[in-house]
């Protein structure tokens, strides 16, 4: 599903800049539209591989979770490289809760991350919160995310 979203984002960017589609994206889009128009798929979502199963996670939430988890794993690896997974989860949990109660209250409206967050734990917290996925998370959930 996320591969289809990457394709759509790339096609969108190329169309907005007036550039030609590379052959692989052109074929993917043509095949997808053909399947929809030939009624092989009942909706564009299904034709593009974006339909999620009943009880499943919609693509936009899945994409947000992937972004959030990547930011949290990077935070653990870069900011706390010598800590155990449990210690990283505890630190990230504490920092997340503190950030949620303070700086996020104003940061959530910003389009861009404040420059002084760069190369600090707040950079990764900002990215995790800005992803749109649920934050903050429990220590247990963080331990799962931080698994190698």
C-alpha positions as CSV (number, residue, x, y, z in Angstrom):
1,X,0.0,0.0,0.0
2,X,2.8,2.4,0.9
3,X,4.5,1.8,-2.5
4,X,1.3,3.0,-4.2
5,X,1.4,6.1,-2.1
6,X,5.0,6.7,-3.0
7,X,4.1,6.3,-6.7
8,X,1.2,8.8,-6.3
9,X,3.4,11.3,-4.5
10,X,6.1,11.1,-7.2
11,X,3.5,11.4,-10.0
12,X,1.9,14.4,-8.3
13,X,5.3,16.2,-7.9
14,X,6.3,15.5,-11.6
15,X,2.9,16.7,-12.9
16,X,3.0,19.8,-10.8
17,X,6.5,20.7,-12.1
18,X,5.5,19.8,-15.7
19,X,8.0,17.0,-16.0
20,X,7.4,13.8,-17.9
21,X,6.6,10.6,-16.0
22,X,9.4,7.9,-16.2
23,X,8.3,4.7,-17.9
24,X,7.7,2.7,-14.7
25,X,5.4,5.3,-13.2
26,X,3.6,5.9,-16.5
27,X,3.0,2.1,-16.9
28,X,1.8,1.8,-13.2
29,X,-0.6,4.7,-13.6
30,X,-1.9,3.5,-17.0
31,X,-2.4,-0.1,-15.7
32,X,-4.2,1.2,-12.6
33,X,-6.5,3.5,-14.6
34,X,-7.2,0.7,-17.1
35,X,-8.2,-1.7,-14.4
36,X,-10.6,0.9,-12.9
37,X,-12.1,1.8,-16.3
38,X,-12.4,-1.8,-17.3
39,X,-14.3,-2.4,-14.1
40,X,-11.7,-4.9,-12.8
41,X,-11.6,-2.8,-9.6
42,X,-14.8,-1.3,-8.2
43,X,-13.0,1.9,-7.0
44,X,-9.8,3.8,-7.7
45,X,-8.7,3.0,-4.2
46,X,-8.8,-0.7,-4.9
47,X,-7.3,-0.3,-8.4
48,X,-4.4,1.6,-6.8
49,X,-4.0,-0.8,-4.0
50,X,-5.1,1.6,-1.4
51,X,-8.1,-0.3,0.0
52,X,-7.5,-1.5,3.5
53,X,-9.2,-4.6,4.9
54,X,-12.2,-4.4,7.2
55,X,-10.8,-3.4,10.6
56,X,-7.5,-2.5,9.0
57,X,-5.5,0.7,9.1
58,X,-6.2,3.3,6.4
59,X,-3.1,4.2,4.3
60,X,-2.8,7.7,5.7
61,X,-2.6,6.4,9.2
62,X,-0.1,3.6,8.2
63,X,2.1,6.2,6.6
64,X,1.9,8.4,9.7
65,X,2.9,5.4,11.9
66,X,5.9,4.6,9.7
67,X,7.1,8.2,9.9
68,X,6.6,8.4,13.7
69,X,8.3,5.1,14.3
70,X,11.3,6.0,12.1
71,X,11.7,9.3,14.1
72,X,11.6,7.4,17.4
73,X,14.0,4.7,16.3
74,X,16.4,7.4,15.0
75,X,16.1,9.3,18.3
76,X,16.9,6.2,20.3
77,X,19.9,5.3,18.1
78,X,21.3,8.8,17.8
79,X,20.5,10.4,21.1
80,X,20.9,7.4,23.4
81,X,23.2,5.0,21.6
82,X,24.7,3.4,24.7
83,X,21.4,2.7,26.5
84,X,19.4,-0.5,26.6
85,X,16.2,-0.7,24.7
86,X,14.2,-0.4,28.0
87,X,16.2,2.6,29.1
88,X,15.7,4.3,25.7
89,X,12.0,3.6,25.9
90,X,11.8,5.1,29.4
91,X,13.8,8.2,28.4
92,X,11.7,8.7,25.2
93,X,8.5,8.2,27.2
94,X,9.5,10.9,29.7
95,X,10.7,13.3,27.1
96,X,7.5,12.7,25.0
97,X,5.2,13.4,27.8
98,X,7.1,16.5,28.8
99,X,7.1,17.8,25.2
100,X,3.4,17.0,24.8
101,X,2.6,19.1,27.9
102,X,4.8,22.1,27.0
103,X,6.4,22.9,23.6
104,X,4.0,20.8,21.4
105,X,1.2,23.1,22.5
106,X,2.7,25.8,20.3
107,X,4.8,23.7,17.9
108,X,1.8,21.9,16.5
109,X,0.7,25.0,14.6
110,X,4.1,25.4,12.9
111,X,4.7,24.2,9.4
112,X,8.5,23.9,9.9
113,X,10.5,22.6,12.9
114,X,12.2,25.4,14.9
115,X,15.9,25.5,13.8
116,X,17.2,25.3,17.4
117,X,15.7,21.7,17.6
118,X,18.1,20.4,15.0
119,X,20.4,17.7,16.3
120,X,18.7,17.5,19.6
121,X,16.1,15.0,21.0
122,X,13.4,17.6,20.2
123,X,14.1,17.3,16.5
124,X,12.9,13.6,16.7
125,X,10.1,14.4,19.0
126,X,8.8,17.2,16.7
127,X,9.0,14.8,13.7
128,X,7.2,12.0,15.7
129,X,4.4,14.3,16.9
130,X,4.1,16.1,13.5
131,X,3.7,12.7,11.7
132,X,0.0,12.7,12.7
133,X,0.2,9.3,14.4
134,X,-0.7,8.9,18.1
135,X,1.8,10.5,20.5
136,X,2.9,10.1,23.2
137,X,3.1,6.4,23.5
138,X,3.5,4.0,26.5
139,X,6.9,2.7,27.4
140,X,5.8,-0.8,26.4
141,X,4.8,0.4,22.9
142,X,8.1,2.3,22.6
143,X,10.1,-0.8,23.5
144,X,8.3,-2.6,20.6
145,X,9.1,0.2,18.2
146,X,12.7,0.3,19.3
147,X,13.3,-3.4,18.5
148,X,16.1,-3.9,16.0
